[in-house]
Amino acid sequence: MRITGGIWRSRRLRGPSKGMPLRPTPDALRERAFAVFGDDVEESRWLDLFAGTGAVGFEALSRGAGKVVFVERHRAAVRLIERNRDSLDVPESWARIITDDAVRAIRRLAREGETFNLGWADPPFERWELGLEALELAADLGVLEPGATACLECPSGSVPESPFLSQVRDLSGGASRLIIFRVSGRIRAPGNDGNVGPQRGYTSGR
């Protein structure tokens, strides 16, 4: 597993050990996605949900993102993110790690007033709907700001649809499918705590 572009191009990242329940985004799919993002990555504020090894967030930093917040629930995966951060000598001010599920982390970021203009959710494929719900919640609470890019990685056979996020691109890479959405605005008025989603109940991620 390598970083495909930017200042750390071709640098290796530590992948999951045998038996770890992680499925890193394929290098080729990452490279295609970042080609679509282009200059939008420069100085972006990036939210990496279900971060796994952190490969997507470190790719963003390599290509000029100003800050990435990694959200990952599993402690073994968090240790992988930390080891990859240390191997690249990434300042902690550039790469914050939240060890929690996606829903609680998003609500925490909302309380802190944090906002992002690029987001990526890569949930376990057997529960890919959690990623869509997390992106919707982030848009609902203003964590993903209006006009932000929101990406969902899901199985190739899935059909993610959202009345709150506008699909702009659909990339496929083997068993994975990446849907790129645009956030049109907040789903409800500011001040709502997001305990229940607009049409679905938000549940905790992995």
C-alpha positions as CSV (number, residue, x, y, z in Angstrom):
1,M,0.0,0.0,0.0
2,R,1.5,3.3,-1.2
3,I,0.7,7.0,-1.4
4,T,0.0,7.7,-5.0
5,G,0.8,11.5,-5.3
6,G,2.1,14.6,-3.7
7,I,5.1,15.2,-1.4
8,W,5.1,11.6,-0.1
9,R,4.5,9.9,-3.4
10,S,5.4,6.3,-3.5
11,R,6.0,6.2,0.3
12,R,4.8,2.9,1.8
13,L,2.1,2.8,4.4
14,R,1.6,0.1,7.0
15,G,-1.4,-2.1,6.1
16,P,-3.5,-4.3,8.3
17,S,-2.0,-7.5,9.7
18,K,-3.6,-10.8,8.9
19,G,-7.0,-11.2,10.6
20,M,-7.6,-7.5,11.1
21,P,-11.1,-6.5,10.0
22,L,-9.9,-3.7,7.6
23,R,-10.2,-3.3,3.9
24,P,-7.9,-0.5,2.7
25,T,-9.0,1.6,-0.3
26,P,-7.2,0.2,-3.4
27,D,-4.3,2.5,-4.5
28,A,-5.7,2.8,-8.0
29,L,-9.1,3.9,-6.8
30,R,-7.5,6.5,-4.4
31,E,-5.5,7.8,-7.3
32,R,-8.5,8.2,-9.6
33,A,-10.5,9.9,-6.8
34,F,-7.7,12.5,-6.1
35,A,-7.4,13.2,-9.9
36,V,-11.1,14.2,-9.8
37,F,-10.6,16.4,-6.7
38,G,-7.6,18.1,-8.3
39,D,-6.8,21.5,-6.8
40,D,-9.7,21.3,-4.4
41,V,-7.4,19.3,-2.1
42,E,-5.1,22.2,-1.5
43,E,-5.5,23.6,2.0
44,S,-8.7,21.6,2.4
45,R,-10.1,20.5,5.8
46,W,-10.6,16.8,5.5
47,L,-12.8,14.4,7.5
48,D,-11.8,10.8,7.2
49,L,-14.6,8.6,8.6
50,F,-14.0,4.9,9.3
51,A,-10.4,5.7,8.6
52,G,-8.9,2.2,8.9
53,T,-5.2,2.6,8.1
54,G,-5.5,6.3,7.4
55,A,-4.4,5.9,3.8
56,V,-7.0,8.3,2.4
57,G,-6.2,11.0,4.9
58,F,-2.5,10.7,4.4
59,E,-3.0,10.8,0.7
60,A,-4.9,14.1,1.2
61,L,-2.1,15.5,3.3
62,S,0.5,14.5,0.8
63,R,-1.4,16.3,-1.9
64,G,-1.7,19.6,0.1
65,A,-4.6,19.3,2.5
66,G,-4.3,21.6,5.4
67,K,-5.7,19.3,8.1
68,V,-7.2,15.8,8.4
69,V,-9.3,14.5,11.3
70,F,-9.2,10.7,11.3
71,V,-12.2,9.0,12.9
72,E,-11.7,5.3,13.8
73,R,-13.3,3.2,16.5
74,H,-11.0,0.1,16.6
75,R,-8.0,0.7,18.7
76,A,-5.8,-1.6,16.6
77,A,-6.6,0.5,13.6
78,V,-5.9,3.7,15.5
79,R,-2.4,2.3,16.4
80,L,-1.9,1.7,12.6
81,I,-2.9,5.3,11.9
82,E,-0.5,6.6,14.6
83,R,2.4,4.4,13.2
84,N,1.8,5.7,9.7
85,R,1.6,9.3,10.9
86,D,4.9,8.8,12.7
87,S,6.6,7.2,9.8
88,L,5.7,10.2,7.6
89,D,6.7,12.7,10.3
90,V,3.3,14.3,10.1
91,P,2.7,17.0,12.8
92,E,-0.2,16.2,15.1
93,S,-1.6,19.6,14.3
94,W,-2.1,18.3,10.7
95,A,-3.5,14.9,11.7
96,R,-5.9,14.7,14.6
97,I,-7.2,11.2,15.5
98,I,-10.6,10.6,17.3
99,T,-11.0,7.1,18.7
100,D,-14.8,6.8,18.6
101,D,-17.6,5.7,16.3
102,A,-18.6,8.0,13.5
103,V,-21.8,9.4,14.9
104,R,-20.4,10.4,18.3
105,A,-17.3,11.9,16.6
106,I,-19.4,14.0,14.3
107,R,-21.6,15.3,17.1
108,R,-18.4,16.1,19.1
109,L,-16.9,18.0,16.1
110,A,-20.2,19.9,15.7
111,R,-20.1,21.0,19.4
112,E,-16.5,22.1,18.8
113,G,-17.5,24.2,15.8
114,E,-15.3,22.2,13.4
115,T,-16.2,22.3,9.7
116,F,-14.8,20.5,6.7
117,N,-15.0,20.9,2.9
118,L,-13.9,17.3,2.0
119,G,-15.1,14.2,3.6
120,W,-14.7,10.4,3.0
121,A,-16.6,7.5,4.6
122,D,-15.4,4.0,4.1
123,P,-17.5,1.8,6.4
124,P,-17.5,-2.0,6.6
125,F,-19.0,-3.1,3.3
126,E,-21.5,-5.3,5.0
127,R,-22.9,-2.2,6.6
128,W,-22.1,0.4,4.0
129,E,-25.3,2.3,4.9
130,L,-23.6,3.5,8.0
131,G,-21.3,5.6,5.8
132,L,-24.1,7.3,4.0
133,E,-25.9,8.0,7.3
134,A,-22.7,9.5,8.8
135,L,-22.2,11.8,5.8
136,E,-25.8,12.9,6.0
137,L,-25.4,13.6,9.7
138,A,-22.2,15.6,9.1
139,A,-24.1,17.7,6.5
140,D,-27.1,18.0,8.8
141,L,-25.0,19.4,11.7
142,G,-22.9,21.7,9.5
143,V,-19.7,19.6,10.0
144,L,-19.6,19.2,6.3
145,E,-20.2,22.7,5.1
146,P,-22.5,23.7,2.1
147,G,-20.7,22.9,-1.1
148,A,-18.4,20.3,0.5
149,T,-17.4,17.2,-1.3
150,A,-18.6,14.0,0.4
151,C,-17.4,10.6,-0.7
152,L,-18.8,7.2,0.1
153,E,-16.9,4.0,-0.6
154,C,-19.2,1.0,-0.9
155,P,-19.5,-2.4,-2.6
156,S,-19.8,-2.3,-6.3
157,G,-23.3,-3.8,-6.3
158,S,-24.7,-1.3,-3.8
159,V,-27.1,1.6,-4.8
160,P,-26.6,4.5,-2.4
161,E,-29.2,7.2,-2.7
162,S,-29.7,10.3,-0.6
163,P,-32.3,13.1,-0.9
164,F,-29.8,15.3,1.0
165,L,-26.6,14.8,-1.0
166,S,-26.3,15.4,-4.7
167,Q,-24.4,12.7,-6.6
168,V,-21.8,14.2,-9.0
169,R,-19.5,11.2,-9.9
170,D,-19.4,7.5,-9.7
171,L,-16.0,5.7,-9.8
172,S,-15.6,2.0,-9.7
173,G,-12.5,0.0,-8.8
174,G,-12.8,-3.8,-8.7
175,A,-15.0,-4.7,-5.7
176,S,-15.3,-1.1,-4.6
177,R,-17.5,1.7,-5.8
178,L,-16.9,5.4,-4.8
179,I,-19.8,7.8,-5.0
180,I,-18.9,11.5,-4.9
181,F,-21.6,13.7,-3.6
182,R,-21.9,17.5,-3.2
183,V,-23.4,18.9,0.0
184,S,-26.1,21.4,-1.0
185,G,-26.7,22.8,2.5
186,R,-27.7,21.9,6.0
187,I,-30.6,19.5,6.2
188,R,-32.3,21.2,9.2
189,A,-32.0,24.5,11.0
190,P,-28.9,25.1,13.2
191,G,-29.3,24.1,16.9
192,N,-30.8,20.7,16.2
193,D,-28.7,18.1,18.0
194,G,-29.0,15.4,15.2
195,N,-30.3,12.7,17.5
196,V,-32.6,11.4,14.7
197,G,-31.8,11.7,11.1
198,P,-34.2,13.4,8.6
199,Q,-35.6,10.1,7.3
200,R,-33.6,7.5,9.0
201,G,-32.2,6.9,12.5
202,Y,-28.5,7.5,12.8
203,T,-26.7,4.5,14.2
204,S,-23.1,4.1,15.4
205,G,-20.4,3.1,13.0
206,R,-17.6,0.6,13.6
